[in-house]
Amino acid sequence: PRYSPDGGKIVFIANSKDGVNSILCLANVDGTEIDALTDNSGIITEATFSLDGKLIYFCKANTYDKYSTIGRK
C-alpha cells in the first residue's frame, strides 16, 4: 500500500478472482471504507498519490502476453 501525504488514506492493488487482472482500491488507514477505483479489466502494477494527495497515479497493462523475440513459445 501507499499512504496519502496526510496519512489518512491508503491506495492498494487487489488481485481479482481470475488471478491475472487487478483492481485499484482506496481505503482509510484503518482498513474501513474500501472503495474500488477501477474495474478488473487490466493488470495494475504500481500506484501512488500525487504530492498534494488529490490525485492517484497508476500503471496499468491491458494485456498479458509474451512479447519477447528471444523467449520460448
N, C-alpha and C positions, 0 to 999 in steps of 0.2 A: 504493500500500500504506500501511497504518497500522502503526506499531510498538507493541508492548506496552510498558507502563510500565517493565518491567525490561530492555527491549531485546533479549529473547531470541526473540521470535516476531513474525511479521507476519501480518496479515489482508489479503486482497486479493480483488478481484472478477474472475472469469474469464468470458469470453463462452462460451456453449455453441455447439455446432455449428450450431444453427438461426439464429444471428446476432441473435436478439432477446432471448432469455432469458439469464440469467447464473447463476453458481454462486459461492457464498462459500467461500473456501479459507483454510486456516491452514497456516503453514509456519515452519520455523526461519529465522532471518535469512539464513542461507547458501543458502536455497532447497531444503534437504533436508526430508524427511518432510512432503510436501504432503498434506493431508487435506481432502477436500471436506466442508463442514459443512452444505450444503443441496443439494437436487436442482435441476434446471434448469426448475422449474415457474413461474418468475416473473422479474421484472426487478429486480435489486438495484442500488440507486443509490448507497448510502453504507454504510460500515461503520467501526466504531471500537471500541476496547477500553474497558471501564469503568476508573475510576481505579485500582482495585486489581488489574486485569488478569485477574480471574476470569470476567468476562462479556464477550460481544461483542454490541454493539447494531448493528442494521442496518435500513435502509428497503427495503421490497420492495413492488412493484406486481404484482398477479396478472393484470392485463390490459393490453394495449397497444392503444389505440384513439384516435379523435378525438372529443373531447367538447366542444370549443368551439362555441358557438352562432354565432359570427361567422366561423368557419373555413370553408374551401372543402370541399365534399363530394368 
